[in-house]
Amino acid sequence: MLAVNWPMASVSRAREEGETSGLIKLLVDAQSERIVGAAVLGLNGDEVIQVISNFMATGASYRVLRDALPIHPTVGEFLPFVLGKLRPLQ
């Protein structure tokens, strides 16, 4: 398993809005490369988790979302960056 926890305080849109509490947490199966879990607590978390949920339903590799070009400024624009920070689960 691969995982990443990213503080909302590091998301530029959250800083712009002054709502920096929360986090983005993603869990990926290392063999299938599928996203198997996600939590987005903070600014626009509901909208970001909807994108992740729809993506999970496709069964595609996380690399597709990691390599996407997101729009700015959004909280979701950090998904490709955060997915690039995945590390083996300890």
Buried (B, 14 or more C-beta within 10 A) or exposed (E): EBBBEBEBEBBEBBEEBEBBEBBBBBBBEEEEBBBEEBBBEBBBBEEBBEBBEEBBEEEEBBEEBBEEEBEEEBBBBBBBBBBEBBEEEE
